């Protein structure tokens, strides 16, 4: 039972679109409407700059590391 709960929590954590939240929360835009159209750290880096792209990348790495 504990393993199933852990897998569900990891899945939910991994499904958080960090780049979309950052772009909408701080800039009022949807990152998927710009650049490559991908909601990822690379597109965020290109569109919002190295500071926010690095932030999104670190958050994405931590989402994979913690579970």
N, C-alpha and C positions, 0 to 999 in steps of 0.2 A: 504493500500500500504506500509506503514511504517513497519508493522509487517512482511510482506513477505520479505522485504529487510533485516530486522533484522535476520530472520530465515536463509536466504541465506548466510549472512555474518557469522553467527554462524556455519553453516554447513561447509563453506570454511575454517574457522579458525580451526575447529575440525579435518579437514581432513589433516592437516599438519603433516607429520610423523617426529616428533622431533628427535626420536632416530636414524632414517636413516640419517637425515641431519647432526647430530652430528658425527655419526660414519664415514660417508663419508667425511665430511668437515674437521675434525680434525685428523682422523686416517687413512683415505684412504681405509676403509673396509666397507662392507655392513653387518650390524649387523644381518641381517636375515640369513646369511651364517654360523653363529656361535651359540653355545648354543642351546636353544630350537627352534631357527628359528623364534621366534616371535619378531616383532619390537615394543617392549614395554620397560617400565622403568626397570622391573625386569631383563630382559635379558641384558639390557644395564648395569645394576648394576653388574651383574655377569661377563660380558665380559670386560667392560671398567673400572670397579671399582666404588667405592662409590661416588667419586666426580662427575663423569659424569652421573651415574645413578640417583643421587639426583637431578642434574640439569635437566635431562629429566623429572623426576617425577614432579618437581616444574613447569616446562613449561607446562606439560600436565594438571596439576591442574589448572593453570591459564587459559588455553584454555577453560576449563569447567566453570570457575568462571566468566570471563569477559562477555561473551554473556548473 
